Amino acid sequence: MVRVSGRARRLQSSPSQRGMTSKQKRISRVIVHREKELDKRVVELGNARAEAQRVEHAVKREEERIALATAERDAMKAHAVSAADWREANEWLDSRRRSHAVVTKELERANEHVEAKQAHVLDARRALKGVELYETRLKQAEARAEDKADQKLQDELARSRAGQKRSEP
């Protein structure tokens, strides 16, 4: 039975992270987390928009019902109707107007909810971009350090060769 150490197992399990430092790995995990959070916030925004659209349709339906109730009541003016029928038509129109007011308030709340969800999406996007920017800067700093180390090694090799050439004659 071959025993594999934890470090070797981690290196085998994620080939994309094989050459990464622990700091880069942590940043990579944070980016994955931020991407998931952004996706979740986008879905929430989509749901909020769908709800706002549903409420908008309800407002339009109530407006149509108000128009219909008003037309029916106005049609009653043309011929003689009982006071009870007239009162009933007025009550129906008032009922439609109250329903319209309720649905309009619901639409306002739904639009405010959409705006809040948009702000959450922007916050999540900003957080993701911040971590991605940090990752980019970290990689650039590590590349500069690696280049500097390579240059130092090249300089040392050149000096040692120059020293060998001087000592040969």
N, C-alpha and C positions, 0 to 999 in steps of 0.2 A: 504494500500500500504506500502510495506516494503522498507525503504531506506537503501541502502548499500553504505558505504563510499568508497572513491576511493582506500584506502589501502586494504580494505576487497575485493573489486572487483579485484584488482591486484593479491591478494593472491589466490582468487578463479580461476582466469583465467589461471594461470600458476603453476600447482602443482609441477613441477620440480624445480621451483625457490622459493618454499614456505619457506624453511629454510635458504635461502641465505641472506647475508648482501647486502646492496646497492652497495658496492664496488664489490662484487662477481657478482651481476646482471649486472653491467656496463661492467665488464670484459667478462662476458658471451655474452653480445651483441656485444662487439668488436670482440670476436672470431667468432661469426656468420658472421659479416661483413667481416672479414679477409678470412673466408672460401669461401664466395661468390666471393670475389676478386680473390682468388686463382683459383676457378673454371672458372671464366671469362678469366683469363690469360691462363689457360690450353686450353680453347676453341680457343682463339686467336692463340696459338702456333699450334694447330691442323690445323687451317685454313692456317697458314703460311706454314706449311709443305706440305699441299695439293697443294698449289699454287707452291711451289718449285718443287714438283713432276711433276705438269703439265708442267712447263717450261722445266724440264729435258727431258720430252717426246718430247717437241717441238725441243729441241737441237738435239736429236737423229734423228728426222724426217728430220731436215735440213742436218745433216751429211749424211743420206741416199740419199737425193736429190743431194748433192754434188757428192757423189760417182756415182750416176746414170748419172749426167751431164758430169762428167769426162769420164765415160765409153762410153757415146754417142759420145763425141768429139774424144776420142781415136779411136773409130770405124770408124770415118770419115777419119782418116789417111790412112786406108786400101785401099780406092778407091777415085777416083777423085771427088771433090765437088767444088762447086762454092765458090768464096771468100765471097759472101754474107752469104751463109750457114755457112761457117767457122766462120765469124765474129759473126753471130747470136749465134752459139754454145758457143763461147768465152764469149759473153755478158751474156748469160744464166748462165754459170758457175760463172762468176763474181757476178752476181745477187744472186746466191745461197750462195756464200761465204760471201757477205755483210749481207744477211739475217741470216746466221749462226753467224756472229759476233754480230749482234744485239741481237739475242736470247741468246747468251752466256753471254753478258753483263746483260741481264735481269735475267739470272740464277744466276749470281754473286750477283745482288741486292736481289733476292729472298732468297739466302742463308744467306746474311747479315741480312735480315729481320727475318729469322728463328732464327739466333743467338741472335738477340735483344729480340725476344719473349721468348727465353729460359732464358735469363737474367731476364726478367720481371717475369717469373714463379718462378725462384729462389728467387728473391726479395720478391715476395708475400709469398712464402713458408717460407722464413726466418722471415718475419713479423708475420705470423701465429704462427710459433714455438716460437717466442719471447713472444707473448701474452700468449700462452699456458704454457710456462715455468713460466711466472709471476703468472698465475693463480695457478699453482701447488705450487709455493713458498708461495703464499698468503694462500692457504688452509693449508699448513704445518704450517705456522706461527700461523694461527687461531687455529689449532688443538693443537699446543704446548701451546698456551695461555689458551685454554680450559682445557687441562690436568693440567696446573699449577694452575688454579683456582680450579679444582676438588681436587688436592692434598692439596691446602691451606684449603679448606673446610673440608677435611678429617682430617687434622692436628688439626684444631680448634675443631672439634667434639671429637677427641681423648683427647685433652687437657681438654675440658669441662667435659668429662666423668671421667677423672683422678681426676679433681678437685672435682667432686661430690663424688667419692669414698673416698677421703680424708676427706671430711666434714661429711660423714655419721657416723662414729664410735662415 
